[in-house]
Amino acid sequence: MALAFPPLNCKPHRQWQCCSSSSSSSSSTTSHRRPAVILPGLGNNTGDYKKLELTLQEYGVPTVVAKVSRIDWLRNAAGLVDPNYWKGTLQPTPVLDWYLKRVDDAVQEAKELAQGGKFSVIGHSAGGWLARVYMEEFGLSHISLLLTLGTPHLPPPKGLPGVIDQTRGLLYYVEQHCRKAVYTPELKYVCIAGRYLQGARFLNDSKVAVDSMVTIDDDQPVSDVALVKNTTDSTPVSPTFRARFVGQGYKQVCGEADVWGDGVVPEVSAHLEGALNISLDGVYHSPVGSDDVSRPWYGSPAVVEQWVHHLLN
């Protein structure tokens, strides 16, 4: 099942506003909310999620962020000595054992907060599919919700020219060995995708004049679809180099360039069959380089308001 939501400048739905609370009411409800574990994405560290952690605590959700530093990700270079890396058949262990250990440490802390009850797992980017690996390896008896934010769940199609599996087989392993997504009273999978920028093919038939290009100030908001005007009004508008560049990234993930995505992960790859799939307009992929007003990411307060009710039910 899939849902799509309007751009963030639309007025929030009333039924979700009741989920937010003042600091006084938050402290009184914290003990009644399920705790949540946040799993950082590739290249991110624990500190990148501090604001998200504080936002969730305002809703009364006790939160634990897995302890990961940027330099920790260099441990993945160990996979280069594994023959499976070069064959494209890499497996999560032992290359990612260090990350799974950090996840387990955070889970144990969440179990203490839950006092024998259930808790939620929030996986950002690669943290989403690594959460699925963790659930397969360590069990999921205490997990009632897996909510993923911009996670590339699906491996790229095989055999497409110019498409290289960036995970060197890890996502194929996840697809083959991790349990399928479900949405049941006992366990819910909620997969959220962002529609921040539509990609474009790198080469097409339209000719764009350099002097017709729209300049973009890096400090100013960037529109969802960056466009370049052709030299004549009668010809269609062409995508900018930015859209083409992002499209090449999308192509490596899903096999197609001219699709919508969050600037890193295409929308189609962030959804899972069997899960509750949601798409949010105007949402950027990462907390790094984001801005809560002009370039909000999944953890920006206005965006959290659109999915936090899944943690409160």
C-alpha positions as CSV (number, residue, x, y, z in Angstrom):
1,M,0.0,0.0,0.0
2,A,1.3,3.5,-0.8
3,L,0.4,7.0,0.3
4,A,1.5,10.3,-1.1
5,F,1.4,13.6,0.7
6,P,1.3,17.2,-0.5
7,P,4.3,19.6,-0.3
8,L,5.4,20.7,3.1
9,N,4.1,24.3,2.7
10,C,0.6,22.8,2.9
11,K,-1.2,23.1,6.2
12,P,-0.7,20.0,8.3
13,H,-3.6,17.7,9.0
14,R,-5.4,18.4,12.2
15,Q,-5.4,14.8,13.4
16,W,-1.6,14.7,13.5
17,Q,-1.3,18.0,15.4
18,C,-2.8,16.4,18.4
19,C,0.3,14.1,18.6
20,S,2.6,17.1,19.6
21,S,2.6,18.2,23.2
22,S,4.1,20.7,25.5
23,S,7.1,20.0,27.6
24,S,5.0,19.4,30.7
25,S,2.7,17.0,29.0
26,S,5.6,15.3,27.2
27,S,7.3,14.4,30.5
28,S,4.1,12.9,31.8
29,T,3.6,10.7,28.7
30,T,7.2,9.7,28.0
31,S,6.9,6.6,30.2
32,H,3.9,5.4,28.2
33,R,5.4,5.8,24.8
34,R,7.4,3.1,23.1
35,P,11.1,4.0,22.9
36,A,12.7,4.4,19.5
37,V,16.2,3.4,18.3
38,I,17.6,5.6,15.5
39,L,20.1,3.9,13.1
40,P,22.4,6.3,11.2
41,G,22.9,6.0,7.5
42,L,26.1,5.5,5.6
43,G,28.7,8.2,6.4
44,N,26.5,9.7,9.1
45,N,27.4,9.9,12.7
46,T,25.4,9.9,16.0
47,G,25.5,13.7,16.2
48,D,23.7,14.2,12.9
49,Y,20.5,12.9,14.6
50,K,20.6,15.0,17.7
51,K,17.9,17.4,16.5
52,L,15.7,14.4,15.5
53,E,16.2,12.9,18.9
54,L,15.1,16.1,20.6
55,T,12.1,16.4,18.3
56,L,10.9,12.9,19.1
57,Q,11.4,13.5,22.8
58,E,9.0,16.5,22.5
59,Y,6.4,14.0,21.4
60,G,7.2,11.9,24.5
61,V,9.2,9.3,22.6
62,P,12.3,8.1,24.5
63,T,15.1,7.9,21.9
64,V,18.4,6.1,21.6
65,V,20.8,6.8,18.7
66,A,23.2,4.0,17.8
67,K,26.8,5.3,18.5
68,V,28.5,5.7,15.2
69,S,31.2,8.1,14.1
70,R,32.2,9.0,10.5
71,I,35.5,7.3,10.8
72,D,33.8,4.1,11.8
73,W,32.6,3.7,8.2
74,L,36.2,3.2,7.1
75,R,35.9,-0.2,8.7
76,N,33.9,-1.2,5.6
77,A,37.1,-1.1,3.6
78,A,37.8,-4.5,5.1
79,G,35.4,-5.8,2.4
80,L,38.0,-5.0,-0.3
81,V,40.0,-8.1,0.7
82,D,37.0,-10.3,0.5
83,P,36.8,-12.0,-2.9
84,N,33.0,-11.7,-2.7
85,Y,33.4,-7.9,-3.0
86,W,34.8,-8.2,-6.5
87,K,32.3,-10.9,-7.4
88,G,29.4,-8.7,-6.3
89,T,28.3,-11.3,-3.7
90,L,29.3,-9.6,-0.5
91,Q,27.5,-10.5,2.7
92,P,26.9,-8.3,5.8
93,T,29.2,-10.4,8.0
94,P,31.9,-10.0,8.8
95,V,32.3,-6.6,7.1
96,L,29.4,-5.0,8.9
97,D,29.7,-6.8,12.2
98,W,30.9,-3.6,13.9
99,Y,27.7,-1.8,12.9
100,L,25.4,-4.6,14.0
101,K,27.2,-4.5,17.4
102,R,26.4,-0.8,17.7
103,V,22.8,-1.5,16.8
104,D,22.6,-4.2,19.5
105,D,24.0,-1.9,22.1
106,A,21.3,0.7,21.3
107,V,18.7,-2.0,21.3
108,Q,19.7,-3.2,24.7
109,E,19.4,0.4,26.0
110,A,16.0,0.7,24.4
111,K,14.9,-2.6,26.0
112,E,15.7,-1.1,29.4
113,L,13.7,2.0,28.6
114,A,10.8,-0.2,27.4
115,Q,10.8,-2.1,30.7
116,G,9.8,-5.4,29.0
117,G,7.6,-3.7,26.4
118,K,8.0,-3.1,22.7
119,F,10.1,-0.5,20.9
120,S,10.4,1.0,17.5
121,V,13.4,1.1,15.1
122,I,14.0,4.1,12.8
123,G,16.5,3.4,10.1
124,H,17.8,6.2,8.0
125,S,19.2,5.4,4.5
126,A,21.4,2.3,4.8
127,G,20.4,2.1,8.5
128,G,17.0,0.9,7.2
129,W,18.3,-2.2,5.4
130,L,20.9,-2.8,8.1
131,A,18.0,-2.9,10.6
132,R,16.5,-5.7,8.5
133,V,19.8,-7.6,8.7
134,Y,19.9,-7.1,12.5
135,M,16.3,-8.3,12.9
136,E,17.2,-11.4,10.9
137,E,20.4,-12.1,12.8
138,F,19.3,-11.1,16.4
139,G,15.5,-11.6,16.3
140,L,12.7,-9.1,16.5
141,S,10.6,-10.2,19.5
142,H,10.7,-6.7,21.1
143,I,10.3,-4.7,17.9
144,S,6.9,-3.5,17.0
145,L,7.7,-1.1,14.2
146,L,10.4,-0.6,11.6
147,L,10.2,2.8,10.1
148,T,12.7,3.6,7.3
149,L,13.6,7.0,6.0
150,G,15.0,7.1,2.5
151,T,16.3,3.6,2.6
152,P,17.5,1.9,-0.6
153,H,15.8,-1.4,0.1
154,L,15.9,-2.9,-3.4
155,P,19.1,-4.0,-5.3
156,P,19.6,-2.5,-8.7
157,P,18.5,-4.6,-11.7
158,K,21.2,-6.9,-13.1
159,G,22.5,-6.7,-16.6
160,L,21.9,-3.0,-17.3
161,P,24.7,-1.2,-19.1
162,G,26.4,1.4,-16.9
163,V,24.8,0.2,-13.7
164,I,27.1,-1.0,-10.9
165,D,25.8,-2.3,-7.6
166,Q,27.3,0.1,-5.1
167,T,26.7,-2.4,-2.2
168,R,28.6,-5.1,-4.1
169,G,25.9,-7.7,-3.4
170,L,24.7,-6.6,0.1
171,L,21.3,-5.6,-1.1
172,Y,20.9,-8.8,-3.1
173,Y,21.7,-10.6,0.2
174,V,19.1,-8.6,2.1
175,E,16.5,-9.3,-0.6
176,Q,17.1,-13.0,-0.5
177,H,17.7,-13.7,3.2
178,C,15.8,-11.1,5.2
179,R,12.1,-11.6,5.9
180,K,9.5,-9.9,3.8
181,A,7.9,-6.7,5.0
182,V,4.5,-6.9,6.8
183,Y,2.0,-4.5,8.2
184,T,0.2,-6.3,11.0
185,P,-0.8,-5.4,14.6
186,E,2.2,-7.3,15.9
187,L,4.8,-5.8,13.5
188,K,4.6,-2.9,11.1
189,Y,7.0,-1.9,8.3
190,V,6.6,1.8,7.3
191,C,8.8,2.9,4.4
192,I,9.0,6.7,3.7
193,A,10.4,8.1,0.5
194,G,11.2,11.7,-0.4
195,R,10.3,13.4,-3.6
196,Y,12.9,16.3,-3.6
197,L,14.3,16.2,-7.1
198,Q,13.4,14.5,-10.3
199,G,16.4,13.0,-12.1
200,A,17.1,13.1,-15.8
201,R,19.0,11.1,-18.3
202,F,22.5,12.4,-18.9
203,L,22.1,12.6,-22.7
204,N,19.0,13.6,-24.7
205,D,18.1,15.2,-27.9
206,S,17.5,18.7,-26.7
207,K,20.2,21.4,-27.2
208,V,20.7,23.8,-24.3
209,A,22.5,27.1,-24.6
210,V,25.0,27.8,-21.8
211,D,23.8,31.4,-21.6
212,S,20.2,30.3,-21.0
213,M,21.1,28.4,-17.9
214,V,19.4,29.4,-14.7
215,T,22.0,30.1,-12.0
216,I,21.3,28.9,-8.5
217,D,22.8,30.4,-5.4
218,D,23.9,27.6,-3.1
219,D,22.6,29.6,-0.2
220,Q,19.1,29.9,-1.7
221,P,16.3,27.3,-1.8
222,V,16.5,24.9,-4.7
223,S,13.2,24.0,-6.4
224,D,12.1,20.4,-6.6
225,V,12.8,20.2,-10.3
226,A,15.7,22.3,-11.5
227,L,15.0,23.4,-15.1
228,V,17.0,25.0,-17.9
229,K,15.3,27.0,-20.6
230,N,16.1,26.3,-24.3
231,T,17.0,29.0,-26.7
232,T,13.5,29.2,-28.2
233,D,10.2,29.4,-26.5
234,S,8.7,26.7,-28.8
235,T,11.1,24.0,-27.6
236,P,10.5,22.1,-24.4
237,V,12.5,22.9,-21.3
238,S,15.6,20.8,-20.5
239,P,16.8,19.5,-17.2
240,T,19.8,21.1,-15.7
241,F,23.2,19.4,-15.2
242,R,22.2,19.0,-11.5
243,A,19.1,16.9,-12.5
244,R,21.2,14.8,-14.9
245,F,23.9,14.3,-12.3
246,V,21.4,13.2,-9.6
247,G,19.7,11.1,-12.2
248,Q,23.0,9.1,-12.7
249,G,23.0,8.4,-9.0
250,Y,19.4,7.2,-9.2
251,K,20.3,5.0,-12.1
252,Q,22.9,3.2,-10.0
253,V,20.3,2.4,-7.4
254,C,17.2,1.5,-9.4
255,G,18.4,1.3,-13.0
256,E,16.5,4.5,-14.1
257,A,17.6,8.1,-14.2
258,D,14.4,10.0,-15.0
259,V,12.6,9.2,-11.7
260,W,11.7,11.1,-8.6
261,G,13.8,10.7,-5.4
262,D,15.2,12.5,-2.4
263,G,18.3,13.6,-4.2
264,V,20.2,10.3,-3.3
265,V,17.7,7.4,-3.2
266,P,14.9,7.1,-5.8
267,E,11.4,6.9,-4.6
268,V,10.8,3.4,-6.1
269,S,13.8,1.9,-4.2
270,A,12.7,3.3,-0.8
271,H,9.4,1.3,-0.8
272,L,8.9,-2.3,0.1
273,E,6.2,-4.7,-1.0
274,G,4.0,-5.5,2.0
275,A,4.9,-2.4,3.9
276,L,2.9,0.8,4.4
277,N,4.7,3.0,1.8
278,I,4.6,6.7,2.0
279,S,6.0,9.4,-0.3
280,L,6.6,13.0,1.0
281,D,7.0,15.9,-1.4
282,G,10.0,18.3,-1.0
283,V,11.9,16.0,1.4
284,Y,15.7,15.8,1.1
285,H,17.8,12.7,1.9
286,S,20.3,13.7,4.5
287,P,20.6,15.8,7.7
288,V,24.0,16.9,6.3
289,G,23.3,19.8,3.9
290,S,19.7,20.1,4.9
291,D,17.8,23.1,6.0
292,D,14.5,22.9,7.9
293,V,12.9,25.7,5.8
294,S,14.3,25.5,2.2
295,R,15.7,22.0,2.1
296,P,14.0,19.9,4.9
297,W,15.1,16.3,5.4
298,Y,13.2,13.4,6.9
299,G,14.1,14.5,10.4
300,S,13.1,18.1,10.1
301,P,10.3,19.0,12.6
302,A,7.7,19.8,9.9
303,V,8.5,16.4,8.2
304,V,8.5,14.5,11.5
305,E,5.0,15.8,12.1
306,Q,3.9,13.8,9.0
307,W,5.2,10.4,10.2
308,V,5.5,10.6,14.0
309,H,2.0,9.2,14.6
310,H,3.3,5.8,13.6
311,L,5.4,5.9,16.7
312,L,2.6,6.9,19.0
313,N,-0.1,4.4,18.0
